[in-house]
Amino acid sequence: SAPASAGVPEGLTRWGSGEYRWFGLAVYTATLWAGDDPAEPPLALRLDYQRAIAGAAIAEASVREMRRFVRDEAFLQQWGEAMRRVFPDVKPGDHLLGVYDSDGARFYQGGRLLGEIALPGFAPAFFAIWLDARTSAPALRAALLRRG
């Protein structure tokens, strides 16, 4: 299998890692790669899944979380459609890697590009799910922002 950093852009260093739990169930482990400021692109976030989740459900959950930062329903709907096209169904042991840079967001699985979402405003709102102070998972955010 590909190394954990497969698809991570050159020059980024590994920051922190933490587990996301939902009602006590482990859903995934997240790992962040970034430059000196982990809140600024370029950065990469890898999610290693511990349960089976449909790609459409991942897209739906992402839209629900992004609603914390973005009020514009037209944007959220457009972003949801784009994510449904890109996100695959996952099973335990699968991972997805999101890369955020000046061009927007690209998503990989096992080093293979799944797709790119370059819609205005998408990348900052998507990565805010984990990195914004208003996240629904503050303990995970704190773990990610601790330097490896």
C-alpha positions as CSV (number, residue, x, y, z in Angstrom):
1,S,0.0,0.0,0.0
2,A,1.1,3.6,-0.6
3,P,2.9,5.4,2.3
4,A,0.8,7.6,4.5
5,S,2.3,10.7,2.8
6,A,1.5,9.6,-0.7
7,G,0.0,12.5,-2.6
8,V,1.1,15.1,0.0
9,P,2.8,18.0,-1.8
10,E,6.5,18.5,-1.4
11,G,7.7,20.8,1.4
12,L,4.9,20.1,3.8
13,T,5.6,18.6,7.2
14,R,3.5,16.2,9.3
15,W,1.7,18.0,12.1
16,G,-0.8,16.2,14.4
17,S,-3.1,13.3,14.2
18,G,-6.3,12.4,16.1
19,E,-9.4,10.3,16.1
20,Y,-12.9,11.5,15.1
21,R,-15.6,9.7,17.1
22,W,-19.4,9.9,16.7
23,F,-21.5,8.8,19.6
24,G,-18.5,7.0,21.0
25,L,-17.8,5.1,17.7
26,A,-14.4,5.6,16.0
27,V,-15.1,6.9,12.5
28,Y,-11.7,7.9,11.2
29,T,-8.2,9.0,12.2
30,A,-7.2,12.4,10.7
31,T,-3.6,13.5,10.0
32,L,-2.5,17.0,8.9
33,W,0.5,18.0,6.8
34,A,1.2,21.7,6.5
35,G,3.8,24.4,6.3
36,D,4.7,26.8,9.2
37,D,1.1,27.9,9.6
38,P,-1.2,24.9,9.7
39,A,-4.3,27.1,9.0
40,E,-2.9,28.4,5.7
41,P,-2.6,26.5,2.4
42,P,-0.9,24.6,1.1
43,L,-1.9,21.8,3.4
44,A,-3.1,18.2,3.2
45,L,-5.4,16.3,5.4
46,R,-5.7,12.5,5.4
47,L,-8.6,10.6,6.8
48,D,-8.1,6.9,7.6
49,Y,-11.6,5.3,7.9
50,Q,-12.5,2.8,10.5
51,R,-16.1,2.2,9.3
52,A,-17.9,1.8,6.0
53,I,-19.5,5.1,4.8
54,A,-21.2,5.9,1.5
55,G,-19.5,8.7,-0.5
56,A,-22.9,10.5,-0.6
57,A,-23.1,10.4,3.2
58,I,-19.5,11.8,3.5
59,A,-20.6,14.7,1.1
60,E,-23.8,15.2,3.2
61,A,-22.0,15.3,6.5
62,S,-19.4,17.8,5.0
63,V,-22.2,20.1,3.8
64,R,-23.8,19.9,7.3
65,E,-20.4,20.9,8.9
66,M,-19.7,23.6,6.4
67,R,-23.0,25.2,7.3
68,R,-21.2,26.4,10.5
69,F,-19.1,28.7,8.4
70,V,-21.1,29.5,5.3
71,R,-24.7,30.6,5.2
72,D,-25.2,30.7,1.4
73,E,-27.4,27.6,0.6
74,A,-26.8,28.0,-3.1
75,F,-23.0,27.5,-2.5
76,L,-23.6,24.7,-0.1
77,Q,-25.8,22.9,-2.6
78,Q,-23.3,23.3,-5.4
79,W,-20.4,22.1,-3.2
80,G,-22.5,19.1,-2.1
81,E,-23.1,18.1,-5.7
82,A,-19.4,18.4,-6.5
83,M,-18.4,16.3,-3.4
84,R,-20.9,13.6,-4.3
85,R,-19.2,13.3,-7.7
86,V,-15.7,13.0,-6.1
87,F,-16.1,11.1,-2.9
88,P,-16.1,7.3,-3.2
89,D,-17.7,4.9,-0.7
90,V,-15.2,3.9,1.9
91,K,-14.7,0.8,4.0
92,P,-12.5,0.2,7.1
93,G,-8.9,0.5,6.1
94,D,-9.6,3.0,3.2
95,H,-8.3,6.5,3.3
96,L,-9.0,9.8,1.5
97,L,-6.4,12.6,1.2
98,G,-7.5,16.2,0.6
99,V,-5.0,18.7,-0.6
100,Y,-5.7,22.4,-0.3
101,D,-3.6,24.9,-2.3
102,S,-4.0,28.1,-4.4
103,D,-6.0,26.1,-7.0
104,G,-8.6,24.8,-4.7
105,A,-9.0,21.3,-3.3
106,R,-7.9,17.9,-4.8
107,F,-8.8,14.6,-3.4
108,Y,-6.8,11.3,-3.6
109,Q,-7.2,7.7,-2.6
110,G,-4.1,5.5,-2.6
111,G,-2.1,8.1,-4.5
112,R,-4.8,8.2,-7.3
113,L,-6.5,11.5,-8.0
114,L,-10.3,11.2,-7.4
115,G,-11.1,14.7,-8.5
116,E,-10.6,18.4,-8.0
117,I,-13.1,21.0,-6.6
118,A,-12.0,24.5,-7.6
119,L,-15.4,26.2,-6.9
120,P,-14.9,29.7,-5.3
121,G,-14.9,29.5,-1.5
122,F,-15.1,25.7,-1.3
123,A,-11.5,24.8,-0.1
124,P,-11.4,27.2,2.8
125,A,-14.9,26.1,4.0
126,F,-14.1,22.4,3.6
127,F,-10.9,22.4,5.5
128,A,-12.5,24.7,8.2
129,I,-14.5,21.6,9.2
130,W,-11.3,20.5,11.0
131,L,-9.2,23.6,11.4
132,D,-11.6,26.4,12.2
133,A,-12.0,27.4,15.9
134,R,-15.7,26.9,15.4
135,T,-15.3,23.2,14.5
136,S,-17.7,20.6,15.9
137,A,-14.7,18.5,16.9
138,P,-12.4,20.8,19.0
139,A,-10.4,18.0,20.6
140,L,-9.5,16.7,17.1
141,R,-8.6,20.2,15.9
142,A,-6.3,20.6,18.9
143,A,-4.6,17.2,18.1
144,L,-4.2,18.2,14.4
145,L,-2.6,21.5,15.3
146,R,0.0,19.9,17.5
147,R,3.3,19.7,15.6
148,G,4.1,16.0,14.8
